[in-house]
Amino acid sequence: MKTVTFQVLDGIDKGRVFRDMAIPVTIGREEGNLLRLNDERVSRYHAKVQLEDGDVILTDLDSTNGTRVNGQPVQIRRLRPGDQIIIGRSTLMFGTTEEIANYQAAQRASQGGAPLNIPDGKTHLGELPDDAGFAVNLDGAPLPPNWNASDTDRPPLPQKLNAAQSARLAEVFDFLHRGISQAMETIEATDDRQQIKMSFGEWQTLQAVQKFLAQYSREIAEPTES
């Protein structure tokens, strides 16, 4: 049985993962949807995901506010791992981390790039070429060879924070998340998914987030006495 996974990147439900849902899947804010979003701008039954001839198809169910895939308004669209779907104020990413990495590796191989080693049919984004990732350099500090987006390699959060520390950390994350989300709102992907279109303002927003991350890293490494 074919299953699909959606990760919520933005919206009230951000951080949630709707994992391994059996197709067909309806998306909406009403009870009865397998993928239910707490979003007032999402229609009661907003969209449907189904399998047709081996392809995963997303169909907008005549929703009030429409559906966008990779920044483009759609009525019906074939989904591929890594696609971003905007429904109401919520942004979803289609596929698991492994599915997205495998798809990117296959795309690179089909375009003449050297195939990647994919043990057991799985790979990590960190195994992609160096130019596929990014890193923040603090005054010439050594950079890791790759940035790995695998859930299993994600550094753990600090434990045993008190309530005030937890609230402050959540506030920092929310601040940075809002900046990234704002920059991502109007980014569009080309039909062949080889490039994205980003305005200079969006690029500046991402640079600002990178700058704030660098500043936070410096403040953690070199705390000032208060």
C-alpha angles and dihedrals in degrees: 000000000000115000132186135205128209125189118204110227100173140013133056090310095049113148094031120121120207097203133194098349114178114241132276097060127178121204123207147106096264125095109258095053113114088215104042120182126197093223124123091206091058114091121240089254103013108163143353132220117204141159119250122174091337094310126113106233126197116202126187109226095217090281121186097239100029134227129270128198117197089346096308124110111242140182095190128004140168109240125222127186111280096028114141118220121197114202116171107316092333126098119201130188118212118227140019122282090257094049091051093048092047091050092050091048091051091048091051092049092049090054093057100268121136110276116247126234106256110182114202090357093295136104139167128240086240089070091062120099118291092253090060093074140046139219139189114241116208109201095318097318113163113271124221113246093242141011108232119209096187116128089223092058097045110122113246123249118249113271132224096030115166120236095266093049092048091050092050093048091049089050091053092049092048091050093052093042091054091053093051092044091051091053092047097050098087102024111126129200123217117246092256090050091229096115141023130215115230129173120230089248091056090049090051090051091054090047089052091053090050089050092050091049090052091049092049090049091052093048091051093049094044108028117191122227114250 
